[in-house]
């Protein structure tokens, strides 16, 4: 058990100044997307529509910090999820649930769920009754610590609903059994309606969400392997395929190609398959319904967004114009191919941001693109002194962060209405200087849920150099002063 885990139960949180900003009350909201407002049950993947709060005064809703990590210590903190009353975080081999509305003190966490080994995979999706899935290694069960265990967890009470062990395969072309954890394909997990889907390289398993039993299994066919699953409204499986041309070096990026197949989450049947063009060096899935792919074409950064139709055919290609537009997907040791924090996809359009231009009067924009044509639809500008970052869709509206870059004006959570072109402030807030880097969306977890926004680190590092003590924010939560208390 790491020192940070001991901190969770045996050490206090630091205290510090908190800067709050207020503003006038705003009114009005756009028409909610029908799909997101329908009643959601335990087998649905959660989609929530946030409501404009009665007050735009932001205040602290939650804080979790430590001040006694050892110099040089590093602790992984994969995954962050929020319900109406619980903020849950992964910490190495433990899931911890903490009550929102508190400055968490030692021993005051609502629940702790210890796993048999470190968390090695997770999904940001949550069910309609606040459950999610993680993968973990079998450190305490066998000598070889394969990432081949899946756990389905209730976020409200920390209960382990079910768990199972799945297969693993060797990294690289061909399926089979790995001879050690270093050569194992990275598995992934996601949620789709009624199903927890796990890819393990040699295939995909669809678990019954309620019972934990296998609903279906599929086997990858050489020279392709299932490397990543994207969930939500639908289920897409990413395949990496190795070239059979022996003249291409195994270490060359030209040796790998990509396919994406849409799978029926009830049966595992493939509904369509999309084959990416040659030269694609990476592929992520910002949205499964409507299907949108983010690809790196001839570069290591995302260069294009691809909109597909209901048959898996390319409808439109949205070019990022050599960096004029920015689309970020998370690339970490955890395989989460649908974690694209600055790409927000609605029913008919996708929103991304422009490149920052801090020296100009308007620092950046959020731009909407039509998924049918690829043409621009909307443009929301940041104005002077701030930057706009898309967060996620909330029904028909786009939730965005307005981040101050002059350290004078406040930050804000806002809703952008594509129908009226209006910006609706939810609440204004400030952050301690030590926590400002937590707003970097491609390096941290940022979750908006039940009228609050949470910023959480993905890993924590102890003091460096001669510094012996350092106060670290791990999770900060902000909500409206008029928000209902959990």
Long-range contacts (C-beta under 8 A, 24 or more apart in sequence): 1-92, 1-93, 2-73, 2-75, 2-91, 2-92, 3-68, 3-69, 3-70, 3-73, 3-75, 4-66, 4-69, 4-73, 4-75, 4-91, 4-92, 4-460, 5-75, 5-91, 5-92, 5-93, 5-94, 7-66, 7-68, 7-69, 7-106, 8-91, 8-94, 8-96, 8-106, 8-109, 8-112, 9-106, 9-107, 9-109, 9-112, 10-106, 10-107, 11-66, 11-67, 11-68, 11-106, 12-105, 12-106, 13-63, 13-64, 13-65, 13-66, 13-67, 13-103, 13-104, 13-105, 13-106, 14-65, 14-66, 14-67, 14-471, 15-103, 16-432, 16-434, 16-471, 17-432, 18-60, 18-430, 18-432, 19-429, 19-430, 19-431, 19-432, 20-57, 20-58, 20-59, 20-60, 20-429, 20-430, 21-57, 21-58, 21-410, 21-411, 21-428, 21-429, 21-430, 22-55, 22-56, 22-57, 22-58, 22-428, 22-481, 23-56, 23-57, 23-410, 23-425, 23-427, 23-428, 24-56, 25-54, 25-55, 25-56, 26-52, 26-56, 26-424, 26-425, 27-52, 28-52, 28-422, 28-424, 29-397, 29-415, 29-417, 29-424, 30-395, 30-396, 30-397, 30-415, 30-417, 30-418, 30-419, 30-420, 31-395, 31-396, 31-419, 32-395, 32-396, 33-346, 33-347, 33-393, 33-395, 33-396, 35-233, 35-347, 36-393, 36-394, 36-395, 37-395, 40-128, 41-128, 41-129, 42-127, 42-128, 42-129, 42-131, 42-209, 42-210, 43-127, 43-128, 43-193, 43-194, 43-209, 43-210, 44-127, 44-128, 44-193, 45-125, 45-126, 45-127, 45-128, 45-191, 45-192, 45-193, 45-231, 45-232, 45-233, 46-125, 46-126, 46-127, 46-128, 46-130, 47-233, 48-394, 48-449, 48-450, 49-394, 49-395, 50-394, 50-399, 50-415, 50-426, 50-448, 50-450, 50-451, 51-451, 52-415, 52-424, 52-426, 53-426, 53-427, 53-451, 53-479, 53-480, 53-482, 53-483, 54-480, 54-482, 55-427, 55-480, 55-481, 55-482, 56-412, 56-425, 56-426, 56-427, 56-428, 56-480, 57-427, 57-428, 57-480, 57-481, 57-482, 58-410, 58-412, 58-413, 58-427, 58-428, 58-429, 58-430, 58-478, 58-479, 58-480, 58-481, 59-429, 59-478, 59-479, 59-480, 59-481, 60-103, 60-476, 60-477, 60-478, 61-100, 61-101, 61-452, 61-477, 61-478, 61-479, 61-483, 62-87, 62-98, 62-100, 62-101, 62-102, 62-103, 62-104, 62-452, 62-454, 62-475, 62-476, 62-477, 63-103, 63-104, 63-473, 63-475, 63-476, 63-477, 64-89, 64-98, 64-104, 64-473, 64-474, 64-475, 64-476, 65-471, 65-472, 65-473, 65-474, 66-460, 66-471, 66-472, 66-474, 67-469, 67-470, 67-471, 67-472, 68-469, 69-460, 69-461, 69-462, 69-463, 69-470, 69-472, 70-462, 71-462, 71-463, 71-464, 71-467, 71-468, 72-462, 72-464, 73-461, 73-462, 74-459, 74-460, 74-461, 74-462, 75-459, 75-460, 76-118, 76-119, 76-458, 76-459, 77-456, 77-457, 77-458, 77-459, 77-460, 77-474, 78-119, 78-122, 78-134, 78-332, 78-334, 78-458, 79-119, 79-122, 79-123, 79-124, 79-132, 79-134, 79-445, 80-445, 80-447, 80-454, 80-456, 80-475, 81-124, 81-126, 81-132, 81-155, 81-447, 82-447, 82-449, 82-450, 82-452, 82-454, 82-477, 83-126, 83-130, 83-155, 83-156, 83-449, 83-450, 84-449, 84-450, 84-486, 85-156, 85-486, 86-110, 86-130, 86-155, 86-156, 87-454, 87-475, 87-477, 88-155, 88-158, 89-456, 89-474, 89-475, 90-119, 90-122, 90-134, 92-118, 92-119, 93-117, 93-118, 93-119, 93-136, 93-139, 95-119, 95-134, 95-153, 95-158, 97-155, 97-156, 97-157, 97-158, 99-486, 100-452, 100-477, 100-486, 101-485, 101-486, 110-157, 110-158, 111-157, 111-158, 112-158, 113-153, 113-158, 113-159, 113-160, 115-149, 115-151, 116-140, 116-141, 116-149, 117-141, 117-145, 117-149, 120-147, 120-187, 120-334, 121-147, 121-186, 121-187, 121-188, 121-189, 121-334, 121-335, 121-336, 122-189, 122-334, 122-336, 123-188, 123-189, 123-190, 123-191, 123-231, 123-336, 123-338, 124-336, 124-338, 124-339, 124-445, 124-447, 125-190, 125-191, 125-231, 125-232, 126-155, 126-191, 127-191, 127-209, 129-154, 130-154, 130-155, 130-156, 131-155, 131-161, 131-209, 132-191, 133-189, 133-190, 133-191, 133-196, 134-189, 135-187, 135-188, 135-189, 135-198, 137-181, 138-165, 144-180, 144-181, 145-181, 146-178, 146-181, 146-184, 147-181, 147-184, 147-186, 147-187, 148-187, 148-200, 150-189, 150-196, 150-198, 150-207, 152-196, 152-207, 152-209, 152-212, 161-212, 162-211, 162-212, 163-212, 164-207, 164-212, 164-214, 166-198, 166-200, 166-205, 167-200, 167-202, 167-203, 167-205, 168-200, 168-201, 168-202, 169-200, 169-201, 169-202, 169-225, 170-201, 171-201, 172-242, 172-250, 173-222, 173-223, 173-225, 173-242, 174-222, 174-223, 175-201, 175-202, 175-203, 175-219, 175-220, 175-222, 175-225, 176-202, 185-225, 185-227, 186-227, 186-335, 187-335, 188-227, 188-228, 188-229, 188-335, 188-336, 188-337, 189-229, 190-229, 190-230, 190-231, 190-232, 190-235, 190-338, 191-231, 191-232, 192-231, 192-232, 192-233, 192-234, 192-235, 192-265, 192-288, 193-233, 193-265, 194-265, 194-266, 195-235, 195-265, 195-266, 197-229, 197-231, 197-235, 197-237, 197-263, 197-265, 198-229, 199-226, 199-227, 199-228, 199-229, 199-237, 199-238, 200-226, 201-225, 201-226, 201-227, 202-226, 204-229, 204-237, 204-263, 204-268, 206-263, 206-265, 206-268, 215-266, 215-267, 215-268, 216-267, 216-268, 217-268, 218-263, 218-268, 218-270, 224-259, 227-335, 228-285, 228-335, 228-337, 229-337, 230-285, 230-288, 230-337, 230-338, 231-288, 231-338, 232-287, 232-288, 232-289, 232-338, 233-288, 233-289, 234-262, 234-265, 234-288, 234-289, 234-291, 235-262, 235-263, 235-264, 235-265, 235-288, 236-260, 236-261, 236-262, 236-263, 236-285, 236-288, 236-291, 237-261, 237-263, 238-283, 238-285, 238-337, 253-281, 254-278, 254-279, 258-283, 258-295, 260-285, 260-291, 260-293, 260-312, 261-312, 262-288, 262-291, 262-312, 271-312, 272-311, 272-312, 273-312, 274-308, 274-312, 274-313, 274-314, 283-337, 284-329, 284-337, 284-338, 284-339, 284-340, 285-337, 285-338, 285-340, 286-327, 286-329, 286-338, 286-340, 286-343, 286-345, 286-350, 287-338, 287-343, 287-345, 287-350, 288-338, 290-345, 290-347, 290-348, 290-371, 292-343, 292-345, 292-350, 292-371, 294-327, 294-329, 294-340, 294-343, 302-327, 302-328, 302-329, 305-343, 305-350, 305-352, 305-369, 307-350, 307-371, 307-372, 307-374, 315-371, 315-372, 316-369, 316-370, 316-371, 316-372, 316-373, 316-374, 317-374, 318-350, 318-369, 318-374, 320-352, 323-355, 324-354, 324-355, 325-352, 325-353, 325-354, 325-355, 325-367, 326-352, 326-353, 326-354, 326-355, 327-352, 328-441, 328-442, 329-442, 330-442, 332-458, 341-391, 341-441, 341-442, 341-446, 342-389, 342-390, 342-441, 342-442, 343-390, 344-390, 344-391, 344-392, 344-393, 344-398, 344-399, 345-371, 345-393, 346-393, 346-396, 346-398, 346-418, 348-372, 349-377, 349-378, 349-418, 351-378, 351-390, 351-398, 351-416, 352-390, 353-388, 353-389, 353-390, 356-387, 358-405, 363-387, 363-405, 364-388, 366-390, 366-398, 366-400, 366-416, 368-418, 377-418, 378-416, 378-418, 378-421, 380-416, 380-421, 380-423, 385-409, 389-439, 389-441, 391-441, 391-446, 391-448, 391-453, 392-448, 394-448, 397-424, 399-426, 399-448, 401-439, 401-441, 401-446, 401-453, 403-439, 411-439, 413-448, 413-453, 413-478, 426-451, 426-480, 427-478, 427-479, 427-480, 427-481, 429-478, 431-455, 431-476, 432-473, 434-471, 434-472, 434-473, 435-473, 435-476, 438-473, 438-476, 451-479, 451-480, 451-483, 451-484, 452-477, 452-478, 452-479, 452-483, 453-477, 453-478, 453-479, 454-478
